[in-house]
Amino acid sequence: MLTTICHSPLVQNVLAGIIIGLGPGMYYSITLLGAGGGPANYTQMVNLANSVLYAVWFVVGWFSGSVVTTFGPKLTLMFGTLGYPIYVGSLWYFTNSAREWFPIASGAFLGLTANIIWTAAGYISFSYSTEGQRGSFISMQWGLLSVFSLLGSIVAFGINFNASVVQVPISVYIVFLVVMASAFFVALFTIIPPSQVRRRDGTPLAHYPHEGFWQELKNQRRLFQDWRILVLFIPMFASEVPFIVISSCNSLYFNIRTRSLNSVMFNFMQVVGAIWIGLMLDNKKIRSRRTRGLITLAAVALLVVAGWAGLTAWLYQNPLNPLDPPLFDWKDGPFGGFFVLNLIFGVMMVVYQVIVQWIISTFTNDPEQLARLAGLVKGVLAGGVAAAFGTEAAGLTQLNVIAYNFTVQAVGLVLMGFIAWKCVNATNYHKEENVIPPKDEAERREEKVDI
């Protein structure tokens, strides 16, 4: 019975979500505390380590799709879990030694493994879902990641509630390290080969011809001959920048217990955002895929403008002296405005990424092509995050950082609107030889509605 359940696309997607929750989810928890959980003067070192992390991630993203299609999601998810406990261990080491080499080296290794784990997870959410489920599958993984990140934040908040120091205690690092390490065993015992996955109607997902790694790399290169992919580079690049800005503001402006509370609420709103955008993108009452995408994109645009404008106003009212950070408590006046902005940014973090991934995943149903696209999306995203961490590490004012990040996200919204209008079609079923369409006639009728 358990074996049969594990062959379900939905269950495999849930398991992938649990794996990225245990790894990346806990990483987001500790990063959202700001300064890797250390005092405010650790912020620049952590931003430097993260710049290296995402720079390596960006490079690996150019071929990680080929790695996943060659070795399969099981092995790549297992390998992808390894970098997270090592990175948290390096932060623990830094709090005791103040030596930067280990966090920077572990950041580089995590850049390699993180791209692999995210590409494998993206491969599952993109290719195991039908066209009518894709928004839900993508957002489901983000929702599960956010749930684990929320739980990690709650643990840190509980430990730090009455903290008199300006950094998290060692016990937080130990808890996170153990939880992250458990992701390896979940991948080992639960993930199955794609060829064994069966839909509810009994059909497999696709035929899986093995073309070899070098042919895979050639296929990866062909992505850059697709003008739609090139247009979406800026939206992919801008996907995750709210996370960097809000975590830096958190570390520079607030004491450790208030940072912990902000982290909890940010992660809670990620869960809310994941549920909301999944319902929007797969809303059966709107039968046109293109219309669903455009309506959702318009709502995301309103949220993005409100978030960046509000944070700009808050920073004008609370100028920062980096040499003497204010370390506000939740009892202080400036906290209220930032609290609301933190909620908005929590939703922004999820919905911008999901809409980018949803649009790009509508181009095909071929699992191997979707794996390449998943790797590319995450790789280009990492380039944007590396640039954002770089602006923080370079010592630019927060207002200049916001101006840069808002610009790239705003341009990305316009480009996504163009691609959604021009390129999102009714269905790709029966257009690709490798893909086996589902037998569910109700869903197939819905997906074939002309736009």
C-alpha positions as CSV (number, residue, x, y, z in Angstrom):
1,M,0.0,0.0,0.0
2,L,2.8,2.4,1.0
3,T,4.7,1.6,-2.2
4,T,1.6,2.3,-4.3
5,I,1.1,5.6,-2.6
6,C,4.7,6.7,-3.2
7,H,4.2,6.1,-6.9
8,S,1.7,9.0,-7.0
9,P,2.9,12.3,-8.6
10,L,1.2,14.3,-5.8
11,V,3.0,12.2,-3.1
12,Q,6.4,12.5,-4.8
13,N,5.8,16.3,-5.0
14,V,4.9,16.5,-1.3
15,L,8.0,14.4,-0.4
16,A,10.2,16.8,-2.5
17,G,8.6,19.7,-0.7
18,I,9.5,18.1,2.6
19,I,13.1,17.6,1.5
20,I,13.5,21.2,0.5
21,G,11.7,22.2,3.7
22,L,14.2,20.4,5.8
23,G,17.1,21.9,3.8
24,P,16.5,25.2,2.1
25,G,13.5,25.9,4.4
26,M,15.7,25.8,7.5
27,Y,18.4,27.8,5.7
28,Y,15.9,30.6,5.0
29,S,14.9,30.6,8.7
30,I,18.4,31.3,9.9
31,T,19.1,33.7,7.1
32,L,16.0,35.7,7.9
33,L,17.3,36.2,11.4
34,G,19.8,38.5,9.7
35,A,23.6,38.2,9.9
36,G,23.3,34.3,10.0
37,G,21.9,34.6,13.5
38,G,24.9,36.6,14.7
39,P,25.2,40.2,15.9
40,A,24.7,43.1,13.5
41,N,28.4,43.5,12.8
42,Y,28.4,39.9,11.2
43,T,26.1,41.1,8.5
44,Q,28.8,42.0,6.0
45,M,30.6,38.6,6.4
46,V,27.3,36.7,6.0
47,N,26.4,38.8,2.9
48,L,29.9,38.0,1.4
49,A,29.5,34.3,2.1
50,N,26.0,34.4,0.5
51,S,27.4,36.3,-2.5
52,V,29.8,33.4,-3.1
53,L,27.1,30.9,-2.5
54,Y,24.8,32.4,-5.1
55,A,27.5,33.1,-7.6
56,V,28.5,29.4,-7.7
57,W,24.8,28.5,-7.8
58,F,24.4,30.8,-10.8
59,V,27.2,29.0,-12.7
60,V,26.0,25.5,-11.8
61,G,22.5,26.4,-13.1
62,W,23.7,26.4,-16.7
63,F,24.0,22.6,-16.6
64,S,22.2,21.3,-13.5
65,G,19.1,20.3,-15.6
66,S,21.4,17.9,-17.5
67,V,22.7,16.5,-14.2
68,V,19.2,15.8,-13.0
69,T,18.0,14.1,-16.2
70,T,21.2,12.0,-16.2
71,F,21.3,10.9,-12.6
72,G,17.6,11.2,-11.7
73,P,15.8,13.1,-8.9
74,K,16.6,10.6,-6.1
75,L,20.4,10.8,-6.3
76,T,20.4,14.6,-7.1
77,L,18.1,15.3,-4.1
78,M,20.3,13.3,-1.8
79,F,23.4,15.1,-3.0
80,G,21.7,18.4,-2.8
81,T,20.9,18.1,0.9
82,L,24.6,17.9,1.9
83,G,25.5,21.5,1.7
84,Y,23.0,22.9,4.2
85,P,24.2,21.3,7.5
86,I,27.8,22.1,6.5
87,Y,26.9,25.8,6.0
88,V,25.1,26.0,9.3
89,G,28.1,24.3,10.9
90,S,30.3,27.0,9.4
91,L,28.2,29.8,11.0
92,W,28.6,28.0,14.3
93,Y,32.4,27.9,13.7
94,F,32.4,31.6,12.9
95,T,30.7,32.6,16.1
96,N,33.4,30.9,18.1
97,S,36.5,31.8,16.0
98,A,35.6,34.9,13.9
99,R,37.4,33.4,11.0
100,E,35.7,33.9,7.6
101,W,37.3,31.1,5.5
102,F,34.9,28.3,6.6
103,P,31.6,30.2,6.0
104,I,32.9,31.4,2.6
105,A,34.1,27.9,1.5
106,S,30.9,26.3,2.8
107,G,28.9,28.9,1.0
108,A,30.6,27.9,-2.3
109,F,29.9,24.2,-1.7
110,L,26.3,25.1,-0.8
111,G,26.0,27.0,-4.1
112,L,26.8,23.7,-5.9
113,T,24.4,21.5,-3.9
114,A,21.6,24.0,-3.6
115,N,21.2,24.4,-7.3
116,I,21.1,20.6,-7.7
117,I,18.4,20.1,-5.0
118,W,16.3,23.0,-6.4
119,T,16.6,21.7,-10.0
120,A,15.5,18.2,-8.9
121,A,12.6,19.6,-6.9
122,G,11.6,21.9,-9.8
123,Y,11.8,18.9,-12.2
124,I,9.3,17.1,-10.0
125,S,6.8,20.0,-9.6
126,F,7.0,20.9,-13.3
127,S,6.9,17.5,-15.0
128,Y,4.9,15.4,-12.5
129,S,1.9,17.8,-12.6
130,T,-0.7,18.0,-15.4
131,E,-1.2,21.4,-17.0
132,G,-4.2,22.0,-14.7
133,Q,-2.2,21.2,-11.6
134,R,1.1,23.0,-12.3
135,G,0.5,26.1,-10.3
136,S,-0.6,24.1,-7.3
137,F,2.4,21.7,-7.5
138,I,4.9,24.6,-7.7
139,S,3.3,26.5,-4.9
140,M,2.9,23.3,-2.8
141,Q,6.6,22.9,-2.7
142,W,7.0,26.5,-1.6
143,G,4.3,26.1,1.0
144,L,6.0,23.1,2.5
145,L,9.3,24.9,2.5
146,S,7.7,27.8,4.2
147,V,6.1,25.6,6.8
148,F,9.4,24.1,7.8
149,S,11.0,27.5,7.7
150,L,8.2,28.8,10.0
151,L,8.8,25.9,12.4
152,G,12.5,26.7,12.5
153,S,11.7,30.4,13.1
154,I,9.4,29.5,15.9
155,V,12.1,27.4,17.6
156,A,14.6,30.3,17.3
157,F,11.9,32.7,18.6
158,G,11.2,30.6,21.6
159,I,14.9,30.3,22.5
160,N,15.5,34.0,21.9
161,F,12.3,35.3,23.5
162,N,14.1,36.6,26.7
163,A,17.6,36.8,25.1
164,S,19.8,39.6,26.4
165,V,22.6,38.9,23.9
166,V,22.6,40.1,20.3
167,Q,23.0,36.7,18.6
168,V,21.4,33.3,18.7
169,P,22.7,30.7,21.2
170,I,24.7,27.7,20.0
171,S,21.6,25.4,20.6
172,V,19.8,27.0,17.6
173,Y,22.7,26.1,15.3
174,I,22.7,22.5,16.6
175,V,18.9,22.1,16.2
176,F,19.1,23.4,12.6
177,L,22.1,21.3,11.7
178,V,20.4,18.0,12.9
179,V,17.1,18.9,11.1
180,M,18.9,19.7,7.8
181,A,20.9,16.5,7.9
182,S,17.7,14.4,8.1
183,A,16.7,15.6,4.6
184,F,19.3,13.2,3.1
185,F,17.5,10.1,4.6
186,V,14.0,11.3,3.4
187,A,15.4,11.5,-0.1
188,L,17.1,8.1,0.2
189,F,14.0,6.2,1.4
190,T,11.1,7.9,-0.4
191,I,12.0,9.2,-3.9
192,I,11.5,6.8,-6.8
193,P,12.5,7.0,-10.5
194,P,10.3,9.1,-12.8
195,S,9.5,6.0,-14.9
196,Q,7.8,4.4,-11.9
197,V,5.5,7.3,-11.2
198,R,1.9,6.8,-12.2
199,R,-1.0,9.2,-12.4
200,R,-4.3,8.4,-10.7
201,D,-5.7,7.1,-14.0
202,G,-2.7,4.7,-14.2
203,T,-0.9,6.4,-17.0
204,P,2.9,7.1,-16.8
205,L,4.1,10.6,-17.2
206,A,6.2,10.2,-20.3
207,H,8.6,8.1,-22.3
208,Y,12.2,8.5,-21.1
209,P,14.7,7.9,-23.8
210,H,18.3,8.1,-22.5
211,E,20.4,10.4,-24.7
212,G,23.6,10.6,-22.6
213,F,25.1,13.5,-20.7
214,W,26.8,15.2,-23.6
215,Q,23.7,15.2,-25.7
216,E,21.9,16.6,-22.6
217,L,24.4,19.5,-22.5
218,K,23.7,20.2,-26.1
219,N,20.0,20.2,-25.4
220,Q,20.6,22.6,-22.5
221,R,22.5,25.0,-24.9
222,R,19.5,25.1,-27.2
223,L,17.5,26.9,-24.4
224,F,19.4,30.0,-25.3
225,Q,18.1,29.9,-28.8
226,D,14.6,30.4,-27.5
227,W,13.7,34.1,-27.5
228,R,11.0,33.5,-24.8
229,I,13.7,32.3,-22.4
230,L,15.9,35.3,-23.1
231,V,13.0,37.7,-22.5
232,L,12.4,36.0,-19.1
233,F,16.0,36.4,-17.9
234,I,15.2,39.6,-15.9
235,P,12.2,38.2,-14.2
236,M,14.1,35.1,-13.3
237,F,17.0,37.2,-12.1
238,A,14.7,39.3,-9.9
239,S,12.8,36.5,-8.3
240,E,14.2,36.3,-4.8
241,V,15.6,39.7,-4.1
242,P,12.9,40.7,-1.4
243,F,14.4,38.0,0.8
244,I,17.9,39.6,0.9
245,V,16.7,43.1,1.5
246,I,14.3,42.3,4.3
247,S,16.8,40.0,6.1
248,S,19.5,42.8,5.9
249,C,17.1,45.4,7.3
250,N,16.1,42.9,10.0
251,S,19.7,42.5,11.2
252,L,20.6,46.2,11.0
253,Y,17.6,47.6,12.8
254,F,16.3,45.1,15.4
255,N,17.5,43.1,18.4
256,I,17.7,39.3,18.3
257,R,14.2,38.6,19.7
258,T,12.5,41.0,17.4
259,R,14.5,39.6,14.5
260,S,13.2,36.2,15.5
261,L,9.6,37.4,15.6
262,N,10.0,39.1,12.2
263,S,11.3,35.8,10.8
264,V,8.3,33.8,12.2
265,M,5.9,36.2,10.6
266,F,7.7,36.4,7.2
267,N,7.6,32.6,7.0
268,F,4.0,32.5,8.0
269,M,3.1,34.9,5.2
270,Q,5.1,32.7,2.7
271,V,2.7,29.9,3.5
272,V,-0.3,32.2,3.0
273,G,1.2,33.5,-0.3
274,A,1.9,29.9,-1.6
275,I,-1.7,28.9,-0.9
276,W,-3.2,32.0,-2.5
277,I,-1.1,31.9,-5.7
278,G,-1.7,28.1,-6.2
279,L,-5.5,28.7,-6.0
280,M,-5.2,31.6,-8.4
281,L,-3.1,29.9,-11.1
282,D,-5.2,26.6,-11.1
283,N,-8.6,28.3,-10.6
284,K,-11.0,26.1,-12.5
285,K,-13.6,28.9,-12.7
286,I,-11.3,30.7,-15.2
287,R,-10.9,28.2,-17.9
288,S,-8.3,30.1,-19.9
289,R,-4.7,29.5,-18.8
290,R,-3.6,32.8,-20.3
291,T,-6.3,34.7,-18.4
292,R,-5.5,33.0,-15.1
293,G,-1.8,34.0,-15.6
294,L,-2.5,37.6,-16.4
295,I,-5.0,38.1,-13.5
296,T,-2.5,36.6,-11.1
297,L,0.3,38.7,-12.5
298,A,-1.7,41.9,-12.1
299,A,-2.3,41.1,-8.4
300,V,1.4,40.3,-7.9
301,A,2.4,43.6,-9.5
302,L,0.2,45.6,-7.1
303,L,1.8,43.8,-4.1
304,V,5.3,44.4,-5.4
305,V,4.7,48.2,-5.9
306,A,3.1,48.5,-2.4
307,G,5.9,46.6,-0.7
308,W,8.9,48.5,-2.2
309,A,7.2,51.9,-1.9
310,G,6.3,51.2,1.7
311,L,9.8,50.1,2.6
312,T,11.3,53.2,1.0
313,A,9.1,55.4,3.1
314,W,9.9,53.5,6.3
315,L,13.7,53.8,5.6
316,Y,13.3,57.6,5.0
317,Q,11.7,57.9,8.4
318,N,14.3,55.7,10.1
319,P,17.8,56.6,8.7
320,L,20.5,54.2,9.6
321,N,24.0,54.7,11.1
322,P,25.7,51.4,10.3
323,L,28.3,52.1,13.0
324,D,25.6,52.4,15.6
325,P,22.6,50.3,14.7
326,P,19.4,51.1,16.7
327,L,18.5,47.5,17.6
328,F,14.8,48.3,18.0
329,D,12.6,46.1,20.1
330,W,9.0,45.2,19.2
331,K,8.0,47.6,22.0
332,D,9.6,50.5,20.1
333,G,7.6,52.8,17.7
334,P,9.4,52.0,14.4
335,F,8.6,48.3,14.7
336,G,4.9,48.6,13.8
337,G,5.5,49.9,10.2
338,F,8.2,47.4,9.6
339,F,6.0,44.6,10.9
340,V,3.4,45.3,8.2
341,L,6.0,45.5,5.5
342,N,7.6,42.3,6.6
343,L,4.2,40.6,6.1
344,I,3.9,42.0,2.6
345,F,7.5,41.0,1.7
346,G,6.8,37.4,2.9
347,V,4.0,37.1,0.4
348,M,6.1,38.8,-2.3
349,M,8.9,36.3,-1.8
350,V,6.7,33.4,-2.9
351,V,4.3,34.8,-5.4
352,Y,6.9,36.5,-7.7
353,Q,8.9,33.3,-7.9
354,V,5.9,31.1,-8.5
355,I,4.5,33.2,-11.3
356,V,7.9,33.2,-13.1
357,Q,8.2,29.4,-12.8
358,W,4.6,28.9,-13.8
359,I,4.9,31.0,-17.0
360,I,8.1,29.2,-18.1
361,S,6.7,25.8,-17.3
362,T,3.8,26.4,-19.7
363,F,6.2,26.2,-22.7
364,T,6.3,22.4,-22.6
365,N,5.2,19.2,-20.9
366,D,8.4,17.3,-21.8
367,P,10.0,16.2,-18.5
368,E,13.6,16.4,-19.7
369,Q,13.0,19.9,-21.2
370,L,11.3,20.9,-18.0
371,A,14.3,19.7,-16.0
372,R,16.5,22.0,-18.1
373,L,14.1,24.9,-17.6
374,A,14.0,24.3,-13.8
375,G,17.8,24.4,-13.6
376,L,18.0,27.5,-15.7
377,V,15.3,29.3,-13.6
378,K,17.1,28.6,-10.4
379,G,20.5,29.4,-11.8
380,V,19.5,32.8,-13.2
381,L,17.6,33.5,-9.9
382,A,20.8,32.8,-8.0
383,G,22.6,35.3,-10.2
384,G,20.1,37.9,-9.1
385,V,20.4,37.0,-5.4
386,A,24.3,37.1,-5.7
387,A,24.0,40.6,-7.2
388,A,21.6,41.6,-4.4
389,F,23.9,40.3,-1.7
390,G,26.7,42.0,-3.5
391,T,25.0,45.4,-3.2
392,E,24.6,44.7,0.6
393,A,28.2,43.5,1.0
394,A,29.5,46.5,-0.9
395,G,28.1,48.8,1.8
396,L,25.5,50.7,-0.3
397,T,22.8,52.5,1.6
398,Q,19.6,50.6,2.0
399,L,17.8,53.2,-0.1
400,N,20.2,52.6,-3.1
401,V,19.8,48.8,-2.6
402,I,16.0,49.2,-2.8
403,A,16.1,51.4,-5.9
404,Y,18.1,48.7,-7.7
405,N,16.0,45.8,-6.6
406,F,12.7,47.5,-7.2
407,T,13.8,48.4,-10.7
408,V,14.7,44.9,-11.7
409,Q,11.5,43.5,-10.3
410,A,9.3,46.1,-12.0
411,V,11.0,45.5,-15.4
412,G,10.5,41.8,-14.8
413,L,6.8,42.2,-14.2
414,V,6.4,44.0,-17.6
415,L,8.3,41.3,-19.4
416,M,6.3,38.6,-17.8
417,G,3.1,40.3,-18.8
418,F,4.3,40.4,-22.4
419,I,5.2,36.7,-22.4
420,A,2.1,35.6,-20.6
421,W,0.0,37.4,-23.2
422,K,2.0,36.3,-26.2
423,C,3.1,32.8,-25.4
424,V,0.9,31.0,-22.8
425,N,-1.3,28.8,-24.9
426,A,-4.3,26.6,-24.1
427,T,-2.4,23.3,-24.0
428,N,0.7,21.4,-25.1
429,Y,-0.8,18.0,-25.0
430,H,-0.6,15.9,-28.2
431,K,2.2,18.2,-29.5
432,E,5.2,16.4,-27.9
433,E,6.0,12.7,-28.7
434,N,7.5,11.9,-25.3
435,V,4.6,13.2,-23.3
436,I,1.7,10.9,-22.4
437,P,-1.5,13.0,-21.9
438,P,-3.7,12.1,-18.9
439,K,-6.9,10.1,-19.5
440,D,-9.0,12.4,-17.4
441,E,-11.3,13.8,-20.0
442,A,-12.7,16.6,-17.8
443,E,-9.2,18.0,-17.3
444,R,-8.3,17.6,-21.0
445,R,-11.4,19.5,-22.0
446,E,-10.5,22.2,-19.6
447,E,-6.9,22.4,-20.9
448,K,-8.0,22.6,-24.5
449,V,-10.1,25.7,-24.1
450,D,-9.0,28.2,-26.7
451,I,-7.9,31.6,-25.4
